[in-house]
Amino acid sequence: MTKTSKFDSAYLRRVNCVKTFCTIREHGWISRSELADITGLSRATVSETVRELLEREFVREVGSDNTQRGRPPVKLEVNPTRFYLIAVEIDVGWIVVAITTLVGEILVQRREEFRTHDYDFVLNLCVSTVDRLLRQQSIHRDDVLGIGVAVPGQVDLNRRVVTFAPNLRWRDVSLADDLERDLNLPVLVSNEAMLGAMAEKWFGRGRDAGVLVYVSVKGGLGCGIVNDRSLFLGVSGSAGELGHMSIDPKGPECSCGSRGCWEVYSDEQAILDRAFRALRTSKDSLLFQWCIVENRRLTVDDIVHAANVGDQTAMEIVRESGWYLGIGIANIVNGLNPDMVIVGGCIAASEIVFDEINRVVQERGLQIPAEKVSLVPTGLGDKVALMGCIALLLDTLLEQPEGRLNTDSVREN
């Protein structure tokens, strides 16, 4: 869930609705009695929640189990064809737009690249890409329940404004309102790392985690924190900007204006800078062959691949990157005591980096928190932010009794 609410009837209804929907989605065909057994909800509560989901057409009744005696129970499943959701991920130099079902199945996906930080250009590209995909799939706007957007920056959820996205060079842009105006669809915008945490809770490895921290290692470094099913937002909605905790007050300047931030040592640009420095003296490395001899643009994927096949230079780059990631994660483990930390980004595909992260956390973490935490890579790959957009939309839709996304009520909350 995106916000922590008071413990009242509306809050309980929301919890029960999310729990019931998620259980139906995860188990496929399932009866009401099976829902009650799995969720621990009373049969009366399950019946009422299912009735609401059926009225919204979020789920549907299908078939029955004919192997049982007496009247066979009707099964339920998430309605895979009635409604659609749209996810948009914006990053430095590219956007990805995907259309999914309510189950989270991606029907179509398109990536567009560009070389500008101009807000209006990126806005228009998002609009044109969404329009193109809707036309290609012959999907009517009335069947789209909403658009979720992931951005690498701070978002004021009440004003629905991207207040600061340093790597995009955006300040105080009304992305949600502008997209709603141009697309005539309800839009929710949130920080990509926060959405990564929601994706892991809804669709990934964090489903059973109590306190989950997702660490996004991309053009910047951000974190999302989930406690049970609630996304921890902090007072102003910017909790999780742990990439900007200082690990060296005299270190290099960060895009945020401070010095020695964890991000400066750990994001993808830091990994690439480490590689370029190493290539000055490592002419026998695969990386030197690819980058200098073949004049190929080096990527973090290249570094991970070279390390995986035993290139010593690449292995050292990955190991040092893992050391810096481990420093920050050890601080997270000590400060938040999570039972799971999930790392996303290209670097998370390296076993070497996780060996180093684990070593540093065991060495620098407090004994009990370090022993209890599970450190794992995302299983959602490069779709984690997109799936986070879908999780945000579903979470908000299930909260609202109308069955449609009312962004005015989101703003009021």
Secondary structure, 3 states (H helix, E strand, C coil): CCCCCCCCHHHHHHHHHHHHHHHHHHHCCEEHHHHHHHHCCCHHHHHHHHHHHHHHCCEEEEEECCCCCCCCCEEEEECCCCCEEEEEEEECCEEEEEEECCCCCEEEEEEEECCCCCHHHHHHHHHHHHHHHHHHCCCCHHHEEEEEEEECCEEECCCCEEEEECCCCEEEECHHHHHHHHHCCCEEEEEHHHHHHHHHHHCCCCCCCCEEEEEEECCCEEEEEEECCEECCCCCCCCCCHHHCECCCCCCECCCCCECEHHHHHCHHHHHHHHHHHCCCCCCCHHHHHHHHCCCCCCHHHHHHHHHCCCHHHHHHHHHHHHHHHHHHHHHHHHHCCCEEEEECHHHHCHHHHHHHHHHHHHHCCHHHHHHCEEEECCCHHHHHHHHHHHHHHHHHHHCCCCCCCHHHHHHC
